[in-house]
Amino acid sequence: MFLQHEASSILRILFQLPPLHSSVPQQHTMIDFSKRITTPELMDDPNCDEILLFRTLDQFRIVNRLFSRYQRLLTKTILQDMQPGRTYHLVDVGAGGCDIPAWLLTQAQKKGLSLRITALDTDPRITRHAQKAYSHLENLSIVNDSGEHLEKYAPIDYVFANHVLHHLDDDTIRTFIQTSTRLANRGVIFSDLKRSRWSYIGFSIAALVFRHSFTRSDGLLSIRRGFLPAELADFADSSLTVQTLHPGRVNLVSNAFTA
């Protein structure tokens, strides 16, 4: 019964149908994936339920591990670029629960590399939650701040942002990318969602296991707020390259990482 209800729910979402009990005439209009939407996500509301927010952050650790491909991306860029003998500084903008910077620090240490990370997030509740989880990591500084203030964290070797660009309007995206590229001495990595019907359907099904949180609803909104490769390329200058990864990833990285 549960699976039947959820399958019906997915079909209604995909075809934008009203609930079965609704008296509104049903119109079989497919969701339009040709353009980005700007509908805000639930967890972006500063007054959203804190319990659901924290549960979402904890579930995002699993979502990131399974779908964001950050391990491959950061291994091929940051970890491959670093050399022993000096300390590097990475700023992670929109770090959320900080599971990714925590993983990166662990990997750097295993490879005998010296890295310190400044992790920024604009929501003080998220910052506190991450600080509680990762206060034991000496080289991780978790700060309640935004990418608008990158200058004060210089000198910076790398700027990394995962699932941040799709939260921003076009002008802010352009400014953030330009500022990051200017300040990062060695390179930038912007990882985000590739907007597609298949990504949407896949996550609709995969995220059924994530209950009592914003994970599924916000994840589906995030995909619709995501980018096509050509759209992300419009924000890039000649120093940046667009890359795609399965499933449903589109990244903007410095050319230095692709040479």
C-alpha positions in Angstrom: 0.0 0.0 0.0 2.8 2.4 0.9 4.7 1.8 -2.4 1.4 2.1 -4.4 0.7 5.4 -2.7 4.3 6.7 -3.4 4.2 5.6 -7.0 0.9 7.5 -7.5 2.6 10.5 -5.8 5.5 10.3 -8.2 3.3 10.2 -11.2 1.3 13.2 -10.0 4.5 15.1 -9.5 5.9 14.2 -12.9 2.7 15.1 -14.7 1.7 17.9 -12.4 -1.6 16.3 -11.6 -3.9 17.3 -8.7 -4.5 14.7 -5.9 -6.8 11.9 -6.8 -9.6 13.3 -4.6 -9.4 16.8 -6.2 -12.4 18.1 -8.1 -10.0 20.1 -10.3 -10.0 18.7 -13.9 -6.8 16.8 -14.5 -4.4 18.2 -17.2 -1.6 15.9 -18.3 1.1 18.6 -18.5 4.6 17.3 -18.2 7.0 19.2 -16.0 9.1 21.6 -18.1 12.8 20.9 -17.7 13.9 23.3 -20.4 14.4 26.1 -18.0 15.4 26.6 -14.4 12.8 27.4 -11.7 13.3 29.7 -8.8 10.9 28.1 -6.2 12.7 28.3 -2.8 13.6 25.1 -1.0 12.0 24.4 2.4 15.3 24.2 4.3 16.3 27.7 3.0 13.5 29.1 5.2 15.2 30.5 8.3 12.0 29.5 10.2 11.8 25.9 9.0 11.5 23.1 11.5 14.9 22.6 13.2 14.4 18.9 13.8 13.6 18.3 10.1 16.5 20.5 9.1 19.0 18.6 11.2 17.6 15.3 10.0 17.9 16.5 6.4 21.6 17.5 6.9 22.3 14.0 8.4 20.6 12.4 5.4 22.5 14.6 3.0 25.7 12.8 4.1 24.3 9.6 2.5 22.9 11.5 -0.5 26.3 13.2 -1.1 28.1 9.9 -0.8 25.8 8.1 -3.2 25.1 10.7 -5.8 27.3 13.8 -5.7 30.5 12.1 -6.9 32.5 14.4 -4.7 35.2 11.8 -3.9 36.1 11.3 -7.5 35.9 15.0 -8.2 38.1 16.2 -5.3 40.6 13.4 -5.8 41.1 14.3 -9.4 41.4 18.0 -8.6 42.4 19.1 -5.1 44.2 16.0 -3.9 46.0 15.5 -7.2 47.2 19.1 -7.2 48.5 19.3 -3.7 52.2 18.4 -2.9 53.9 17.6 0.4 55.9 20.3 2.1 53.4 23.2 2.5 50.0 23.8 3.9 47.1 24.6 1.6 44.0 26.6 2.4 40.6 25.6 0.9 37.4 27.6 1.4 34.2 25.5 1.2 31.3 27.9 0.5 27.8 26.6 1.5 29.4 23.6 3.4 26.2 22.6 5.0 26.7 19.6 7.4 30.5 19.6 6.5 30.7 15.9 5.6 32.6 16.7 2.4 35.3 18.9 4.0 35.7 16.3 6.8 36.2 13.6 4.2 38.7 15.7 2.3 40.8 16.5 5.4 40.9 12.8 6.2 42.1 11.9 2.7 44.7 14.6 2.7 46.1 13.4 6.0 46.3 9.8 4.6 48.3 11.0 1.7 50.7 13.0 3.9 49.3 16.3 2.7 48.7 19.4 4.8 45.4 21.1 4.4 43.2 23.5 6.4 39.6 24.2 5.4 37.4 27.1 6.2 33.8 26.0 5.8 31.1 28.7 5.4 27.4 28.5 5.7 24.9 31.3 6.0 22.4 29.5 8.4 23.7 29.7 12.0 21.7 26.6 12.9 23.5 24.6 10.2 26.8 26.0 11.4 26.1 24.9 15.0 25.1 21.5 13.8 28.3 21.0 11.8 30.4 22.3 14.6 28.9 19.8 17.0 29.6 17.0 14.6 33.2 17.9 13.6 34.6 19.9 16.5 37.3 17.3 16.8 38.9 18.2 13.4 41.7 20.6 14.2 42.2 21.9 10.6 38.5 22.6 10.0 37.1 26.0 10.8 33.3 26.2 10.5 32.1 29.8 10.2 28.6 31.4 9.8 29.3 33.4 6.7 28.7 33.6 3.0 30.7 33.6 -0.2 30.2 37.3 -0.5 32.9 37.8 2.1 35.6 35.6 0.5 38.2 38.4 0.6 38.6 38.2 4.4 39.7 34.6 4.2 42.6 35.2 1.8 45.1 33.9 1.1 43.1 31.1 -0.5 44.4 28.2 -2.6 41.1 26.6 -3.5 37.4 27.6 -3.5 34.9 24.7 -3.5 31.1 24.9 -3.6 28.8 21.9 -3.8 25.1 22.5 -4.6 25.5 26.2 -4.0 25.1 27.8 -7.5 21.5 26.6 -8.0 20.5 28.5 -4.9 21.6 31.8 -6.4 20.2 34.2 -9.0 22.2 34.7 -12.3 23.9 38.0 -11.2 25.0 36.5 -7.9 26.3 33.4 -9.6 28.4 35.4 -12.0 29.8 37.6 -9.2 30.6 34.6 -7.0 32.4 32.8 -9.7 34.4 35.8 -10.7 35.4 36.6 -7.1 36.3 33.0 -6.4 38.4 32.7 -9.6 40.2 35.9 -8.7 41.0 34.9 -5.1 41.8 31.2 -5.5 45.5 31.0 -6.2 45.4 27.4 -7.5 41.8 26.7 -8.7 38.0 26.6 -8.1 35.5 23.7 -8.2 31.8 24.3 -8.5 29.8 21.1 -8.3 26.1 21.2 -9.0 23.0 19.3 -10.4 22.4 18.7 -14.0 18.7 19.4 -14.7 17.0 16.5 -16.5 13.8 14.4 -16.4 15.8 11.2 -15.7 17.6 12.8 -12.7 14.2 13.9 -11.4 12.6 10.4 -11.8 15.6 8.7 -10.4 15.8 10.8 -7.3 12.0 10.6 -6.8 12.4 6.9 -6.4 15.7 6.7 -4.6 14.8 9.3 -2.0 11.7 7.4 -0.9 13.8 6.0 1.9 14.5 9.5 3.4 11.5 10.1 5.6 10.6 12.9 8.0 12.9 15.5 6.5 13.2 17.9 3.6 15.5 15.6 1.7 13.2 14.4 -1.0 11.1 17.5 -1.5 14.1 19.9 -1.6 16.1 17.4 -3.7 13.5 17.4 -6.4 13.3 21.2 -6.3 17.1 21.4 -6.5 17.1 19.3 -9.7 14.6 21.7 -11.3 16.8 24.6 -10.1 19.9 23.0 -11.6 21.7 23.6 -14.8 22.3 22.3 -18.3 26.0 22.2 -19.2 25.5 25.1 -21.7 23.8 27.2 -19.1 26.7 26.8 -16.6 29.2 27.5 -19.4 27.5 30.9 -19.9 28.9 31.9 -16.4 32.4 30.8 -17.1 35.4 32.6 -18.5 38.2 31.1 -20.5 39.9 29.8 -17.3 37.1 27.4 -16.5 35.8 24.2 -18.0 32.4 22.5 -17.8 32.4 18.8 -16.9 29.6 16.3 -16.5 29.5 13.2 -14.3 26.9 10.5 -13.9 24.5 10.5 -12.3 23.2 14.0 -13.0 26.2 16.1 -12.2 27.6 19.2 -13.9 30.8 20.8 -12.6 32.7 24.0 -13.4 36.4 23.6 -12.7 39.6 25.5 -13.3 41.5 24.5 -16.5 44.5 23.8 -14.4 42.8 20.7 -13.0 42.0 19.4 -16.5 45.5 19.8 -18.1 
